[in-house]
Amino acid sequence: MESESEVQTETSTRTQRFAEWLMTREERRQEKESNLEGLIKMNLIVSFLTLGMVGGFESVRLAVSLIPYL
């Protein structure tokens, strides 16, 4: 039969492992978000450059002026 201190140690160890897992998962999620943010910024830049080449400067000005309404 396990003593009370052994049960408490096992519980705290499981809690520590769970906390470490949560921290690792959060770090990985933040890395993915920062990568995603970079891709979104690049996509916006490429989209505006393409719009400028196809539609001209006036279409880019119109698109930028409409951003607050999105």
Secondary structure by P-SEA (a helix, b strand, c coil): cccaaaaaaaaaaaaaaaaaaaaaaaaaaaaaaaaaaaaaaaaaaaaaaaaaaaccaaaaaaaaaacccc
